[in-house]
Amino acid sequence: MRRIAVIALVLATAAGCSLSGGGDDGGERTVVLVTHDSFTMKPEVLDEFRKSSGIRIDVRKSGDAGALTNQLVLTRANPLGDVAFGVDNTFASRALKEGVFADYHSPEADKGPRRYAVDGGNRLTAVDAGDVCLNVDPAAFVARGLPEPSRYEDLADPKYKDLLVVEDPATSSPGLAFVLGTVAHFGEQGWADYWRKLKANGVKVDSGWEEAYTQDFSGSAGKGPRPVVVSYASSPAAEVGPDGKARTKALLFTCFRQVEYAGVLTGAKHPEDARKVVDFLLSQPFQSNVAEQMFVYPAREDVPLPAAWQGVVLQPSNPETLPAADIDANRERWINQWRSTVQG
């Protein structure tokens, strides 16, 4: 979804490379889960799975969704682990084309995850979804005497000059998702011209989400100079003040749906146990903690969002999307075109 990913609280709690709570004990099996840097889960949730299944999950992190996908492709003949989680819909088609994942239909997939299927098979199953959107700092606009922007087009208006920070789509999954959102919104003939206008209007480009959100965005703890940032629809949940109200908000007409998947790796050393780990990632215990731990929406339809999100996290009714085949066919060309437009 990550995730990628995703927001400051996640990054603060996602340190370390194993969330399993200990080493192998007598008779215990280990499954290596390769994932992105923003993966985090309560140790007690993983420990309960360990006790009930006899399987220890060894979590190994490998950058963001793009870096993770690249690593999985490069090591497909000798996989880094047994299961991978975090390849998202902007990179899924590449992983599938390269044969990274083995076919597996989890019995839990029919409880919601199948609605995010990316191909006719079962090699990847959705674990979570999120919406990459522009986020704004309302107080900063009040201080400037400016109305808040509400749509893509507003950010090209000269009165919003030097207010926007985005992430590089070549190095950041939310950065790529936002570019894809502009492609979906403006079309093949119009999206690059929109970015030319953003460049002329002083858009700042950071290499990743952490720098953009925590250093340059004025609505985060870093209190940077720019009141508009590419982040997530769920990001305001991390910016709730003592009064219980969010200090930031997402612009719901600028969202692109990002879905994160899990799958058994082709050539996994422990394929049978790997399938059980995929089942676990789709289970009620894991899914009911996804929102608060990784600030994304659970893929299961029978898992509600946290009560604390009510009135704080608003989901777009019609986020931008693109077919996986279109992303696969054009992703590198779009990234190169973005580079020549914005950085050339």
N, C-alpha and C positions, 0 to 999 in steps of 0.2 A: 501499500500500500506501500514498505516501507516500505518501507518503508522506507520502507523506508519509510527513506523514510520517510526523528521527525521534529520534535520540539525540545526545548531546553530541559524540561524535567526528565525526559527520556534520556537525553545525552548525559545528564548528571548521574543517572542510576545505571547506565549501561556499561560501566567499566568492568574489565576482567574478561576472560575468554571461556569460563565454564560456570554455569549456573546450576550445576548438579548437586552441589553440597558435599562432595567428597570423592574419594577414589574408589577403585574396584574392590569389592569384598568377595569372599568366597562364593563361587557359583554365579555371580552377577555378570550380566552381559552389558556391553557398552555399544551405543549407537552414536556415531559422530554426526552432529547436525551442523552443517555449514550455513552461515547466515550473514546478514549485514550488521554493521556496527551499532545500529539502533535497536537491535533485538534485546528485550528485557522481559523477565517474568518473575513473579514471586517465587523465591526458593521453595516455599512450602508446596506450591502447586507442582513443581517438578519433583520434589521429594515424594509426594503422594503417588505420582505415577511410577516412580522408581520402586516404591514399596509394593504397589499392586501388580506391577508387571515384571519386576526383576530386571528392568532395563534402566541403566544409567545413561542420561543424555549428556554427551560431551559437546558443549557449544563452542564452535570455532568461528570467529568473526572475520569478515573479509571485505571491508570497505562498504560503499553504498551499493545500490542495486546494480548499477552499471559495472562497477569493479567486480562485484560478486559474479555476475554473468560472464564477464571476460575470463575470470579464473576458472569457472566451471567448464567453459568451452575449451580453454587451453589444456585442462587436465582431464578431459573426458575419457581418455584411454587409461588413465590411472587416477580415478576420482579422489578428491580430497576427503570424502566422507561417505556416509550412507544415505543421508537425506539432506536436501537443500531447502531453505525457506528464505524468501525475500526477493526472488526474481519477480519483477512486476510486469504489467501489461505493455510497458514501453520497450521491454527487452525480451519478453516471453517467446516471441516468434523466432528470435535468433537461437535461443537455447533449444527450442524444439527442432528447428531445422538441423542443428548440429548433433542431435541425438543424445543430449545430455541426460534426459530423464527416461525412466522405464515406465511402462504402462501399469497403472494400479487404480482400480475404482474402489475408493473407501466407502464403506456403508454409511459413513457420516456425511458424505458429499451430497446426498439427496435432501439434506435438511437446510439447504440454502446455497451452499458453495457452487453448485452446478450452474446457477444463473450467471456466473462469471466465467464460464468455460471459454477457453481460447482456441480450442480446436475440436475436431470430432472425436478425439480419443480421451484418455483419462490420465495422461502423463503429468499434468499439472492440475492441482486443485486449489481453489481460492481459500485463503485463511483469513484475510481481512481486506477492507477497502478504505480508501480515504479520498478526500477531495482537495487537490492543490488549487488554492485560490489566492488572490490578492488579499492581504490583511492591512487594516489601517489603524492608526492611533487617533481616535476622535478628539482627544484633548489637544493634540498638536494642531489640528485644523481649527479648533475654536480659538486657540492662541493666535493663529495666523489670520483669522477672520475669513477663512475659506470654507466653502461647502465641501463635505467629503465627496470624493469621487465615488461613482457607483457602477461604472462599467469600463470595459477596456478602453473605449474611445476617449474617455475623460483624461487619461494619463498622457495623451498626446497634446493636450491643450496647454499653451504657454503658461497659464496661471499655475500649473502644477510642475513647473520646471524644477529639476534637481530634487524631487521629492521621492522618487522611486528607486528601490534597490532590488535586483533580481539575481538569480544564480546562473552560472554558465551551464548550458545544456550539455556540453561535452564532458563535464565533470560532476554534475549534480542531477540526481533523478527528479527532484521537484523542479529544477531549472528546465529539464527536458520536458516534463509534463506541462509546464506553463507554455513553452514554445508550441507544443502540440495543441494546446488549447487555443492558441492564436491561429494556428493553421485551420483548426476545425471551425473557428468563429469567422475568420476573414476569408477563408478559402485559399486555394493554391495561388490565385492571382493577386491577393491582397495582403497576405500576412507579412511578407518581407517589407512592403511599403509601410506597414504599421510600425515595424521595428526601426525603420529609417526615421520615422517621426519621433519614436521614443529616444533614439540616439541623439537627435537634434534637441530633444527636450531634457537632456542631462541624465538619462538613466545610468545608474552605477551597476556594474557587474562584478559579483564576488564569485569565488571558485566554488563555494558550497553554502548549504543552508545555515550552518552554525555561525559562520562569519556574517552573513547577511542579516540573520534574525537577532543574534545576540550582541552584535557590535554596531551595525549600521541602522537597525530599526529603532525608532524612538519609543515604541510601545513595549519593548522588552526591558529586562533588568539592566541591560547594557546602556539603555537610554541614548541611542545613537542619534544622528541628525536627520534621518529620513523617516517620514511617517507612513510610507507605503512599502510593503515587502511581499515577495512571493513566499507563502507558507501554506497552511492547511486550514480547512474549515473548522477543525477541532482545536486549533492553536489558542483561541480565546480561553479555553478551559484552563490553560496554564497561567493566565494573566488575571485571575480573579482577585479583587481587592478585599479588604476586611469587611466591606459592606455586602459581600457576596455577589457583586456585579463584576463582569469582565471589563477590563480597561481597554480592550481591543475588540475588533470585530472583523469578520470575513465578508468580502464582497461576493455574494452568492451568484452573481451573474458573470463571474470570471473564473469559474471552477472547471477543472478537468479531473475526471474520475480515474484514480490510480488504484489498482488491485494488486495485492501481493499473493504469491502462490508458493506452494510446497510440493515436493515430489521426491520419489525414490530415485536415487542416482543410478544410471546404467553402470553395471559393474560393481555395485555396492557389495562390500564384504559380508554384510549381514542383512540381506534383502527382506527376510521374513520379519525380523525385528524392526527394520526400517519402516515397513508398512504399518506396524503398530504405533510408531512414533507419528506418522502422518495422521492416523486415526486420532491420536491424542491431541494433535494441533487443532483438530476439528471438533473435539469433544466439548461438552458443556463446561467442565472445570477450566480448561484453557481459554475457551472463547469468552467466558463471562469475565475474564480478567484482561482481555485484549485492549479494551478501550482505555481503562485507567493506567495500564502499564505502557502501552505504545501509542495512545492517542489516535487510534484508528477505529473503524467500525467493524465489529465481528461479522464474519461471512455467514454464520448461522442466522436463520430468520427467527428462531425462537429465543434469542438472547437479547434482552433489552439493553439500551444504553444506560450508563450510570445516572442515578437521580441527580447528582451534582451537575450533570451536563444540561439539565432541563433549563431552557431559557438562556443558556450560555452558548451551547453548540447548536447551530442551526444547519441543517443539511439542505443543499440545493435541490430543487425539485427537478431540474433538467440539466445536469452537468454536461459539459462538452465531452465527447468521446470520439475515437477514431477506430476503425476496424484494425485488428492486429495485423492483417495482411498488408494494409496500407502503411502502417508504421514500419513493418519489416522492409517493405520495398523502398521506402523513402527516408528512413531515419537518418542515415549518414549524409544523404544529399541535403536534407533540411538543416542538419547541424552545420555542414560546411557553408550553406547559404547564409545561415544566421551569422557565422563567423565573419564572412566577407562583408555582410551588411553592417554588423554592430562593431566588430573589432578590426575590420579592414581599413 
